[in-house]
């Protein structure tokens, strides 16, 4: 079987153009956890580590002697985040990243069941006792109708891209239905210069 690579199979999701487009998201499965605070904090870094540890535990199970039912070769999906502000942060007339609340997640192949996820949790817990893997859950959900666009550059310049997306909504007769938004990290901020970062930005809309 050919290896499932999201960069090739799911270009519409993960590699949209640098112009706003309408996308109708369908239900997918994710390993997910919740957090709060600045994205440069230790707690954020640990949350990311938990998600990757669990995702790679599932990905590498056949090499450890266990092949899940319906398993196929695939590339681990990119990190994603749903971002919002707490009540205090919403009252400020400037952005204070210490007031972020977020949900971090990594998409999983469709063969990943709750039993398989629990097997990964137990495996990671045994190997990496410092990680609170029980904070993660396996959930299925979708954004439904949304507008998305590829953002190139620093995260601090995302408002410029959101402005283009909101203008597009006005032209298309669409309404942004909530302030929270999703980010899909195509590049790794730990290894990529800010000006070369690629991030898919997405928010939910209605007609």
C-alpha positions, -999 to 999 in steps of 0.1 A, spaced: 0 0 0 12 35 -8 21 56 22 -6 82 31 11 116 31 -10 145 41 10 170 20 0 151 -11 -34 137 -2 -49 167 16 -35 198 -1 -69 215 1 -67 213 39 -30 218 46 -16 237 16 -42 263 6 -32 294 -14 -23 328 0 -58 340 -8 -90 334 13 -110 303 3 -142 286 15 -137 252 30 -163 228 43 -146 208 70 -157 172 76 -155 152 108 -120 139 117 -104 123 147 -78 141 169 -57 136 199 -65 167 218 -58 186 251 -66 220 266 -43 246 280 -40 283 289 -13 309 289 16 321 267 27 299 239 63 304 249 57 288 283 69 255 296 34 242 299 27 248 263 59 230 253 50 201 275 15 199 259 30 197 225 54 170 236 24 150 249 6 152 216 36 141 196 46 114 220 11 98 217 9 103 179 43 87 173 35 59 197 6 49 174 26 55 142 54 32 154 34 4 170 41 -21 141 79 -17 148 72 -25 184 55 -58 175 19 -48 174 0 -39 142 -34 -23 147 -64 -35 127 -66 -18 93 -32 -1 99 -15 16 70 17 36 66 13 73 70 30 106 79 21 120 113 -2 149 108 8 185 117 1 202 150 -30 223 152 -45 248 177 -78 264 184 -71 298 200 -93 322 221 -89 346 250 -101 343 286 -126 368 300 -100 392 313 -80 391 280 -112 400 260 -116 432 280 -81 445 271 -76 469 242 -44 451 233 -34 414 228 -19 399 260 -7 363 251 -7 354 288 -46 354 285 -47 328 257 -68 297 261 -63 270 236 -69 235 224 -40 217 209 -44 187 187 -30 163 161 -52 145 136 -52 107 136 -58 81 109 -93 66 107 -81 33 121 -73 48 155 -100 36 180 -104 45 217 -88 12 226 -58 19 204 -55 54 218 -55 40 254 -28 15 244 -7 45 233 -14 63 265 -2 34 286 29 30 264 39 67 267 31 67 304 55 38 310 83 54 290 79 91 298 66 93 334 71 131 334 43 136 309 8 139 321 -6 119 292 -40 114 309 -48 151 301 -51 141 264 -83 128 248 -93 113 215 -122 132 199 -139 135 166 -153 168 154 -154 193 124 -154 230 118 -181 228 92 -183 258 69 -153 280 73 -129 304 55 -92 296 55 -59 310 41 -22 302 42 -3 328 63 34 333 56 56 349 82 55 357 119 26 347 141 25 384 152 15 394 117 -15 371 115 -40 401 120 -30 412 85 -41 379 71 -73 378 92 -82 412 78 -80 398 43 -102 369 53 -128 391 69 -129 414 38 -134 383 17 -164 373 40 -180 406 34 -177 402 -4 -191 367 -3 -220 374 21 -205 353 49 -205 360 86 -177 351 110 -196 333 138 -170 333 166 -138 351 176 -119 318 182 -99 305 152 -79 275 142 -42 274 132 -25 245 114 13 246 117 28 235 84 63 245 96 81 239 129 86 272 148 115 257 166 135 251 134 121 278 111 129 315 109 98 337 117 96 351 82 95 316 67 68 302 88 37 287 71 5 286 91 -31 278 78 -55 302 95 -92 293 96 -124 305 113 -160 293 111 -186 312 91 -222 311 82 -241 323 51 
